[in-house]
Amino acid sequence: MQKEKEMTQTGPYTGEKQQAYREELYVTGDQLVSTVERLIHEGQVRRIIIKHEGRTILELPLTIGVVGAVVAPMLAAVGAIGVALTNCTVEVIRTELPQAEAPVHKANPPLLSGIGGQAYSISHSGMQLFDQGKINTLMSSTVIDLVSAPIEPGEYRLEISVTMGGVEIFLPRYVQFTLEGSAFAGGRNVHDGYYEGPEVWEITRQKLRYVVYLPEEPPDFAIAPPNPERSVRIHFVTHITMGGVDIYRL
């Protein structure tokens, strides 16, 4: 997720200059309707633009106090787009930043939030990905993308619980990590250097294609070796019951 200030704009009711903000969200097709519905009801969103591969598919201008009779056809159109696309970009124009500038999934997920599958991406939520609490997966799959954007130097902890499901974690080459925790009728696999050269990046692109866009060639930061002066270390703590965790490092 990316945010940046826009030029000022004139408020529709006061005539005063207002600061506008742009926010980009990268979502899968099945997340599109719920994301747009949440944005509509936030109140400070003035425009929603749905894009796919850089092209604008739908633009929704919003006004203060938009009513249900207007929202329903909007969501119907968004739903049709969500069915047709595997992933897209939602560009949001706001009159103010959301409270605490929280990402979409900043709140701690409930215990059973993993049902139906889920995905986390460093490009979407930045360093707050490590602050959201335990990631729970129940009878489904979870994908964690840590290769699409640089990770700030430091030490981080990521706790993962898996019950009758699977978790795939994708790491850039410069990340050093530890792996600990319990496993009952399941296990953990680390795929580090199993593939060579461009092959490993292409496999990563294919596995993450529904989560985030990755270029054909790996960015320099993703394949850089560990740097002692700017080290990144992640402590993975896993709790596995009849499931598995796979870690792929470039």
C-alpha positions as CSV (number, residue, x, y, z in Angstrom):
1,M,0.0,0.0,0.0
2,Q,1.3,3.5,-0.9
3,K,0.2,6.9,0.2
4,E,1.2,10.3,-1.0
5,K,-0.3,13.8,-0.7
6,E,-2.2,15.2,-3.6
7,M,-2.7,18.8,-4.6
8,T,-5.3,20.7,-2.6
9,Q,-8.8,20.7,-3.8
10,T,-11.9,22.9,-3.1
11,G,-14.5,21.4,-0.7
12,P,-17.9,20.9,-2.3
13,Y,-19.8,22.6,0.5
14,T,-17.4,25.1,2.2
15,G,-15.5,26.4,-0.8
16,E,-12.4,26.1,1.3
17,K,-9.2,24.5,0.1
18,Q,-8.8,20.9,1.3
19,Q,-5.7,18.6,1.3
20,A,-6.4,15.4,-0.6
21,Y,-4.5,12.2,-0.2
22,R,-4.0,9.3,-2.6
23,E,-3.8,5.7,-1.3
24,E,-3.3,2.6,-3.4
25,L,-4.5,-0.9,-2.3
26,Y,-3.6,-4.1,-4.1
27,V,-6.4,-6.6,-3.7
28,T,-7.6,-9.9,-5.2
29,G,-10.8,-10.2,-7.2
30,D,-12.7,-11.8,-4.4
31,Q,-11.7,-9.0,-2.0
32,L,-12.8,-6.2,-4.3
33,V,-16.4,-5.8,-3.2
34,S,-15.7,-5.9,0.5
35,T,-12.8,-3.4,0.1
36,V,-14.9,-0.9,-1.9
37,E,-17.9,-1.2,0.4
38,R,-15.6,-0.5,3.4
39,L,-14.1,2.6,1.7
40,I,-17.6,4.0,0.7
41,H,-18.7,3.9,4.4
42,E,-15.6,5.5,5.7
43,G,-17.0,9.0,4.9
44,Q,-13.8,10.9,3.9
45,V,-13.3,9.0,0.6
46,R,-14.2,11.2,-2.4
47,R,-13.1,9.0,-5.3
48,I,-12.4,5.3,-5.9
49,I,-10.6,4.2,-9.1
50,I,-10.3,0.5,-9.9
51,K,-7.3,-0.3,-12.2
52,H,-5.9,-3.4,-13.8
53,E,-2.4,-3.5,-15.2
54,G,-2.3,0.3,-15.3
55,R,-5.7,0.7,-17.1
56,T,-8.7,2.3,-15.4
57,I,-11.6,-0.1,-15.3
58,L,-14.1,1.8,-13.2
59,E,-14.1,5.2,-11.5
60,L,-16.6,5.9,-8.6
61,P,-17.0,9.6,-7.5
62,L,-18.4,9.8,-4.0
63,T,-20.2,12.6,-2.2
64,I,-20.8,13.2,1.5
65,G,-23.8,11.2,2.8
66,V,-24.0,8.8,-0.2
67,V,-27.1,6.6,0.3
68,G,-27.9,3.0,-0.1
69,A,-29.8,3.5,-3.3
70,V,-26.7,4.8,-4.9
71,V,-24.3,2.3,-3.3
72,A,-26.1,-0.8,-4.5
73,P,-25.5,-0.3,-8.3
74,M,-21.9,0.7,-7.5
75,L,-21.3,-2.5,-5.7
76,A,-23.0,-4.5,-8.4
77,A,-20.6,-3.1,-11.0
78,V,-17.6,-3.7,-8.7
79,G,-18.8,-7.3,-8.1
80,A,-18.8,-8.0,-11.9
81,I,-15.2,-6.7,-12.1
82,G,-14.1,-8.8,-9.1
83,V,-15.4,-11.9,-10.8
84,A,-13.5,-11.1,-14.0
85,L,-10.2,-10.2,-12.5
86,T,-7.8,-12.2,-10.3
87,N,-6.2,-9.0,-8.9
88,C,-6.3,-5.3,-9.3
89,T,-5.3,-1.9,-7.9
90,V,-7.8,0.3,-6.0
91,E,-6.8,3.9,-6.0
92,V,-8.5,6.0,-3.2
93,I,-8.7,9.8,-3.0
94,R,-9.4,11.0,0.5
95,T,-9.9,14.3,2.2
96,E,-8.0,13.1,5.3
97,L,-5.9,10.1,6.2
98,P,-7.6,7.2,7.9
99,Q,-7.2,7.1,11.7
100,A,-3.7,6.2,12.7
101,E,-3.0,5.6,9.0
102,A,-3.9,1.9,9.5
103,P,-3.6,-0.5,6.6
104,V,-6.6,-2.6,5.6
105,H,-5.7,-5.6,7.8
106,K,-4.0,-3.7,10.6
107,A,-6.4,-4.9,13.3
108,N,-5.6,-8.2,14.9
109,P,-7.5,-11.0,13.0
110,P,-9.9,-13.1,14.9
111,L,-9.0,-16.7,15.7
112,L,-10.8,-18.2,12.7
113,S,-10.0,-15.5,10.2
114,G,-8.0,-18.0,8.1
115,I,-11.0,-19.8,6.8
116,G,-11.2,-19.3,3.0
117,G,-7.6,-18.4,2.6
118,Q,-5.7,-15.1,3.0
119,A,-2.7,-13.2,1.8
120,Y,-0.3,-10.7,3.3
121,S,2.1,-8.6,1.3
122,I,5.0,-6.3,2.4
123,S,4.0,-4.0,-0.6
124,H,0.5,-3.6,0.8
125,S,1.1,-3.0,4.5
126,G,4.8,-2.1,4.8
127,M,6.5,-2.7,8.2
128,Q,3.1,-2.9,9.9
129,L,2.8,-6.4,8.6
130,F,4.9,-7.4,11.6
131,D,2.6,-5.6,14.1
132,Q,-0.7,-7.2,13.4
133,G,-0.5,-10.1,15.8
134,K,-0.6,-13.8,15.2
135,I,-1.5,-15.0,11.7
136,N,-4.1,-17.8,12.0
137,T,-4.8,-20.4,9.3
138,L,-7.6,-22.9,9.7
139,M,-8.4,-25.5,7.0
140,S,-7.1,-23.2,4.2
141,S,-4.0,-21.6,2.9
142,T,-2.1,-18.5,3.6
143,V,0.6,-16.7,1.5
144,I,3.0,-14.2,3.0
145,D,4.9,-12.1,0.5
146,L,8.1,-10.5,1.9
147,V,10.0,-10.1,-1.4
148,S,8.1,-7.4,-3.3
149,A,9.3,-4.4,-1.3
150,P,12.4,-3.7,0.8
151,I,12.3,-4.6,4.5
152,E,13.8,-2.0,6.9
153,P,16.9,-3.1,8.8
154,G,16.1,-4.6,12.2
155,E,14.8,-7.7,14.0
156,Y,11.2,-8.8,13.7
157,R,8.9,-11.6,15.0
158,L,6.1,-13.3,13.1
159,E,3.9,-15.8,14.9
160,I,2.0,-18.2,12.7
161,S,-0.7,-20.8,13.8
162,V,-1.7,-23.5,11.3
163,T,-4.5,-26.1,11.7
164,M,-5.3,-28.4,8.8
165,G,-3.8,-26.0,6.3
166,G,-0.7,-24.6,4.8
167,V,1.4,-21.4,4.9
168,E,3.9,-20.3,2.2
169,I,6.4,-17.6,3.1
170,F,8.6,-15.9,0.4
171,L,11.8,-14.1,1.5
172,P,14.4,-12.0,-0.3
173,R,18.0,-13.3,-0.2
174,Y,19.3,-10.7,2.3
175,V,16.9,-11.8,5.1
176,Q,18.3,-14.0,7.9
177,F,15.8,-15.9,9.9
178,T,15.2,-18.4,12.7
179,L,12.5,-21.0,12.9
180,E,11.0,-22.3,16.1
181,G,7.8,-23.6,17.6
182,S,5.7,-26.8,17.8
183,A,4.4,-29.2,15.1
184,F,1.9,-32.1,15.6
185,A,1.2,-34.2,12.5
186,G,2.8,-31.6,10.4
187,G,6.1,-30.0,9.6
188,R,8.2,-27.1,8.2
189,N,10.2,-27.0,5.1
190,V,12.9,-24.4,4.1
191,H,13.6,-24.1,0.4
192,D,16.8,-22.2,0.4
193,G,18.9,-22.4,-2.8
194,Y,16.9,-25.4,-4.1
195,Y,16.5,-23.7,-7.4
196,E,19.2,-21.6,-9.2
197,G,19.2,-18.4,-11.2
198,P,16.1,-17.1,-12.9
199,E,14.1,-20.3,-12.2
200,V,13.6,-19.5,-8.5
201,W,12.3,-16.0,-9.3
202,E,9.9,-17.3,-11.9
203,I,8.5,-19.8,-9.5
204,T,8.1,-17.0,-6.9
205,R,6.3,-14.8,-9.5
206,Q,3.9,-17.7,-10.3
207,K,3.1,-18.5,-6.7
208,L,2.5,-14.8,-5.8
209,R,0.6,-13.9,-9.0
210,Y,-2.7,-13.6,-7.2
211,V,-1.2,-11.6,-4.4
212,V,1.1,-8.9,-5.9
213,Y,2.6,-8.0,-9.2
214,L,6.3,-8.9,-9.6
215,P,8.5,-7.8,-12.6
216,E,10.0,-10.4,-14.9
217,E,13.4,-9.8,-13.5
218,P,14.1,-9.8,-9.7
219,P,14.8,-6.3,-8.3
220,D,18.4,-5.8,-7.0
221,F,17.2,-5.5,-3.4
222,A,15.5,-8.9,-3.5
223,I,18.6,-10.8,-4.5
224,A,21.2,-8.8,-2.5
225,P,23.2,-10.8,0.0
226,P,22.9,-10.2,3.8
227,N,24.5,-6.9,4.8
228,P,25.9,-6.9,8.4
229,E,25.6,-3.1,8.5
230,R,21.9,-3.2,7.6
231,S,20.9,-6.6,8.7
232,V,17.3,-7.9,8.6
233,R,16.5,-10.8,10.9
234,I,13.0,-12.4,11.2
235,H,12.1,-14.8,14.0
236,F,9.3,-17.2,12.8
237,V,7.4,-18.9,15.6
238,T,5.1,-21.6,14.2
239,H,2.3,-23.7,15.9
240,I,1.3,-26.5,13.5
241,T,-1.4,-29.1,13.8
242,M,-2.0,-31.3,10.8
243,G,-0.5,-28.7,8.4
244,G,2.7,-27.3,7.1
245,V,4.8,-24.2,6.7
246,D,7.0,-23.7,3.6
247,I,9.6,-21.0,3.5
248,Y,11.1,-20.0,0.1
249,R,14.2,-17.7,0.1
250,L,15.7,-16.4,-3.1
